[in-house]
């Protein structure tokens, strides 16, 4: 009799427990693949835009100090540019055989830079100075992303680092230095289910960067070459639409998934020098990242990047 008495209750509890699961929409594996593909491409492109090229725009010569104790400063600003295509998860086709659209992402990064010379280094000869000179690096910028492309916000980032001199530029020798830095920016989100998107994803990112550079000025023109390695760390979440305007988390924002990446790149800076003022153009080439979407179409990130900026040396 007890089994008969509690049987309907257990049945109702089982139905109640399983009904929310039945209401959840199935996760389309093609959509999930395209989400990860898009994040991976943005991870590479925005990551390098965040990391930047030459940490002190236009020069690799160690800054040093004044009178062996008073700090010197490089203060500047730059605007970096990057381009990448990602799968369109905002208007996603219901037909699994239909082509997936692309979103052309044009990213812009205005950034303020500062470097402070804290140690003048050692002289190895009459024109061989700056060995072991140290600078502290700092930056503050914002990745500007278009709302027309489906991005919900821009993202502010900052960075800290150090640069060590190997050789200070002189009349006969170029400037040579190496640097290491850590940069990060806040959450970026593509798509909004609440605003009618079929899916959305968001991520934040950090970049560990190493740079080696050489530079030389010739009267009013300066040239600099930078070799760069970057390691990117990205935490992402994503979800899809259930009922209209209802977000169904697949990877919740509170429990993101980590995605790492790395890249090699090289940059060339050309400067126009007027006393302590420099106008600098920078062109970079990042090794390409190639990914295919769920329909087999190839998408790439990397390739050409650029920046324009100014720098004051005090």
Helices and strands as residue ranges (DSSP letters): H 2-23, H 29-51, E 65-66, E 70-71, E 73-87, E 102-119, E 134-144, G 147-149, E 155-167, E 175-190, G 193-195, E 199-218, E 221-241, E 247-251, G 253-255, E 257-274, E 277-292, E 298-313
